[in-house]
Amino acid sequence: MDMQDLVSCAFMVEHWWLNMCVDGFLPRSAYHVRTGFDIVKLNANFTGPDVLMSSFSLGGEGPVFFKRNGTYYILSGSGCCACIGGSSIIVNMADSLTGPWTQQGDVGSNPTKFDPHSPNNYVTKAQASTVFPVSTSSGDTIFVWLGNQWNSGLELKPPGPRNHDLLYWTVLGFNANGTVKQVVYSPSAKFDMA
């Protein structure tokens, strides 16, 4: 993996890097599919880990990372890579990159009984791709969750390639204590940008 690839799988937060690479790339890499997370500060050359910041076993797939009002969030989904129907949105929170990390719970599953054969178990029918901040014209900052609706291009006649899959956009809601509100399905996402 070259330097460009390494930088593309690391996120800068203040003066720390949150490395979200697939397991096995680096010793103690930051993302282990279905088993847990290690957060490492990368060395000065971005070629490997320098300091292990924290480690926790609240695993998942498709993690996204952001910081809001002094709280760090890692949102991940259930271990079902590229599944039709999407995945959950499991919220992990900490006041510091060093932890402790706590799991708030799942805000992306429908509140109905889970059916392993149903494509309707998850609100967004998507797996997380990113969360990004948007400044609104009122001066507030909102956080937009974007997810890939894997295999949605299969509904085309003939089935479309992967780059025809749809994206699901939603604005995350937050409770007064900083926890993420249950995601509710909407056919569109609207937000006012500054």
Disulfide bonds with the S-S distance in Angstrom:
Cys9-Cys21 2.23
Cys80-Cys83 1.52
